[in-house]
Amino acid sequence: MRMDIKDESLEEYEKLADISINLTTDLGQTTLSTKEVLNLKKGSIIDLQKPAGESVEIFINNKIVGKGEVMVYEENLAVRINEILDADSIIKYFKKEPK
């Protein structure tokens, strides 16, 4: 997937184009007691406390950049992007100093 970046930004960030970044999504979360964890076995179901069909967040380097829906693509789980920040906004994340 290639994102088009304004010409002035492209020259400045051209060297970043091939750098790998960590993209993650969050399917949901829950809290379990120690007893519940110790009782888990093959076939157990963990309720992630998120309604089916609700959007999942898309993160780049732990910063939210969009939302999407979980789907099956060629026998794998995937996320179809429904909302995403523009390329210039994503590039700004690379310029920020970590806290």
C-alpha positions in Angstrom: 0.0 0.0 0.0 1.4 3.4 -1.0 0.3 6.6 0.6 0.6 9.8 -1.5 2.4 12.5 0.3 2.4 16.1 -0.9 5.5 16.8 -3.1 7.3 19.1 -0.6 6.9 16.4 2.1 7.9 13.6 -0.2 11.4 14.9 -0.8 11.9 15.5 2.9 10.7 12.0 3.9 11.7 10.0 0.9 14.3 8.1 2.9 11.7 7.0 5.4 9.5 5.3 2.8 11.2 1.9 3.3 11.4 1.9 7.1 9.3 -0.8 8.7 6.9 0.4 11.4 4.8 -1.5 13.9 1.1 -1.4 13.0 -1.3 -3.0 15.5 -5.0 -3.2 16.1 -6.9 -3.7 19.4 -9.6 -6.3 19.3 -10.7 -5.7 22.9 -9.8 -6.4 26.4 -11.1 -7.8 29.6 -10.1 -8.4 33.2 -9.9 -11.9 34.6 -9.3 -13.1 38.1 -6.3 -15.4 38.8 -8.8 -18.3 39.4 -10.4 -17.7 36.0 -7.0 -17.7 34.3 -5.9 -20.9 36.0 -9.2 -22.5 34.8 -8.6 -21.7 31.1 -8.2 -24.7 28.9 -8.3 -25.5 25.2 -11.6 -24.4 23.8 -12.2 -21.8 26.5 -13.8 -18.5 25.3 -12.6 -15.1 26.6 -15.2 -12.4 26.2 -13.3 -9.2 25.1 -16.2 -7.0 26.2 -16.6 -5.5 22.7 -19.7 -5.9 20.6 -19.3 -7.8 17.4 -19.1 -5.5 14.4 -17.8 -2.6 16.3 -14.7 -0.8 14.9 -11.2 -1.6 16.0 -8.6 1.0 16.5 -5.5 1.0 14.2 -2.2 2.1 15.8 1.2 3.0 14.4 3.9 2.9 17.1 1.2 3.0 19.8 -0.5 6.1 18.4 -4.0 5.8 17.0 -4.1 6.6 13.3 -7.5 5.1 12.2 -10.3 2.7 12.7 -11.5 -0.4 10.8 -13.5 -3.6 10.9 -12.2 -7.1 11.4 -12.7 -9.4 8.4 -11.4 -12.6 6.9 -9.1 -12.2 4.0 -7.6 -15.2 2.2 -8.1 -17.3 5.3 -6.5 -14.8 7.6 -7.9 -12.2 10.0 -7.5 -8.7 8.5 -8.8 -5.2 9.1 -10.6 -3.2 6.5 -9.8 0.5 7.0 -12.9 2.7 7.5 -11.1 5.9 8.8 -7.5 6.9 8.6 -5.5 10.1 9.2 -4.0 11.7 6.1 -0.4 11.0 5.3 0.9 14.3 6.5 -0.6 13.8 9.9 0.9 10.3 10.2 4.3 11.7 9.2 4.1 14.2 12.1 4.1 11.2 14.5 7.6 10.3 13.3 8.8 13.8 14.1 7.5 13.9 17.7 9.9 13.1 20.5 8.9 10.2 22.7 7.8 11.2 26.1 
